[in-house]
Every structure is written in C-alpha cells, then in structure tokens.
Amino acid sequence: MATIGFGSVRVLVLAVCAATAHALGTGSAPSRGIAVSLSELVRNGRLQPWAFKEQLAGLRALGCKLPVEIWEAGNELNTTREHLLKLGGVRIRDMADHVDDIEQWRGWQIKGAIPSFTAFDELILIDADISFSINPEVLFCTAEWTQTGTYFFRDEQSKWHWFAGERCKSCNDHRFYRSRKKWVQGLLGPTMPKTVPQEWAYHWQEKTVNNATKEIMDSGVVLIDRRRHPGLIKHLFELNRNKAETYKYVWGDKETFWLSAVLADEPYALHPVQGAHECCSLPCFASMAHSYQWRHRRQRNPAGEAVRGSHLRGLVQRWPNGSAIYYHRKSTDVPPLTPWVLDNNARLCASGWGIAEVNDTLPG
C-alpha cells in the first residue's frame, strides 16, 4: 500500500493501512511489537504497573493487537509481576539477562538498551505515561517510516534566554550553554553534520545565540526498524551506558535517539509538528474529576502581560491537521484522557472553553 500524507480522510486511510498490515503480518513479514520499561523502585514506581494496565486497555480499545515486552532491570516488578502476566499478549524481559552491570541500567537509560535486545524487528518504544488517541500502528504507514525506518517526535521547544542586568540569574545557563556546545562538537565533530536539525546549528557558531532551542525530541514514543539501523542502535546503547557524561548535557535519553542516527550516518524522521503544553478545556477538567492533571502556570510576554493560564500537565502530539496522536503525561500519577477529549481539547480551548486563571489565555 502506498504511503500517504495527512488530513482527516488520509488519517482514516492510515488506520485502515495499519489494520491491513497487522492482519497480513505473518510468515516472513517483520515482527512488530511494543516495548515499555516499568519499575516499582523509582519515584512513583508503584503506580507504573497500574498506569501500564490502563495504557494497554486503551491500546486494545483502539484496535492495537501488537505483542508487548515489559522490561525491568533486575527484579524491579516483584509485587506486580503475576498481575502483569495475566494481562495477555505481554512478556516480561529482564535487562540483567543481557548486561553485567545491571545497576547501571536502572532509570531512563534502560530505553537506550532495549532496542539492542528486543525480539521485535520493528519496534514501538513507549513510556508508561503515554495515553494514545490513535492506534500507534498507523505510524508504520507514514512516508517518514517507509523512507527512514524511524519515527521520532518533537518536544515543545524551550529556549535559551539571556537577560541584561540579570547576570547572576543567567550565569549558570551561560556556563551550561558553553559546555554543551563543546560536548556536542566533541561528539559530532567540528563541522556540523548535514542531518543535525537546524535548531541546533548554534552549537557550531562562535557567537552566543539568544532564543536558541534547548531540546529537540520527546522520547515518549519512538519507532525504530532494527534491521535498517544497526549503527543507531549501537551508538544509542553506548550513549546511554555512558549516562554519567551524556546526561550532563541532555535531559535523560531524549536526544540520544537522533544523535545516535547522526553518529551512525543513518536516516531518521522527525514529526513535522512540535509537541505542545495545551490549556485544559472544561471537558478535560470534568473528565478527571477535579484531579491534578491540570496545573496553574502563569507565563508573561515581553510586555509583562500574562498570556497563559491553567494547562495540561504533559505534552500533546498532533498531526498537522490538529488531530491528536498521544498525550505524554508528566507522571504516572496523572490519569489518562479519553481519545475524544484529547482530540478536541485544543479546539475547545481556542473556542473559549478552557479553564484559565487569567484573561486572554492562549490555547498553547
């Protein structure tokens, strides 16, 4: 089936494509599956298995029947193991069966090792706090996946801001800014590789750049064709194994996926739309029974005017036509949204149906 772009009808065709691909996924077809890492030992870890149960139920309701690997780093699921195995279509894998230094892999970094050892050829790697609005198998039917064998999502782009007269407030950022430029050049070379996103071109510029992008990628959902990306997977493992150094300059595993593709000189695809922290619409607020899923956050424009009020505690990813793909909650103690609420949240906010603590609240 031909790959296609976006639009309301085309997204429907993508869903049909995914269902067809799943039905035909037998014989010599590549194995596809989902991998997620869970732990009872990290902060809010006791909630992760229950969040995954909700997540799996949501995926099955959306028509996703892919098998799932749950990864742990050495007996991290002692109290919930039996319960998880009863969910069906689930297998628990232990990273301790593949590496010697298991303590080294407890945390975000385990995501950097999973692609090396998963049983799936075509992998969807997800966090336990992802709430999908569509069957993620549709991503296998995009032109980006067909062309590159990857699909990566963009983060909300936070920026470097330098303020004259507030030297002490920003001096730590200045030091980090300079040290990260040095680290990036040491990693990728003194000349910027052509496949580095333009938002990070400032790492090769002598002049300090104001309003430059700090982060590129949200790694809550990552697609990799392991057969096409041996180099990416090798570098991904090494960058995350060396987390003591790597994580000084990037936030956890996030940037290590596309950085690994650049290091391997292998193609990769970034979603064309940035993730967004959206305002919380009235249906969103009602659907969570006055929960902690929204928070007060006041931001001001250069004139000092308040421009944003209450918003979702997490990141929303959408197609170019505005349809929702998934909601990346900031913690597993935050309940998921239903697909309908997630799909319509931004539109409702833009129409004046948002919960706001200030006037003129923006939907973003």
Buried (B, 14 or more C-beta within 10 A) or exposed (E): EEBBEBBEEBBEBBBEBBBEBBEEBEEEEEBBBBBBBBBBBBEBBBBBBBBBBBBBEBBBEBBBBBBBBBBBBBEBBEEBBEEBEEBEBBBBBBBBEEBEEBEBBBBBBBBBBBBBBBEBBBBBBBBBBBBBBBBBBBBBBBEBBEEBBBBBBBBEBEEBEBEEEEEEEBEEBEEBBEEBBEBBBEBBEEEBEEBBBEBBEBBBEEEEBEEBBBBBBBBBBBBBBBEBBEBBBBBBBBBBBBBEEBBEBBBBBBBBBBBBBBBBEBBBBBBEBBBBBBBBBBBBBEBBEEEEBBBEEEEEEEEEEBBBBBBBBBBBBBBEEBBBBBBBBBBBBBBBBBBEBBBBBBEBBBEEBBBBEBEEBBBB
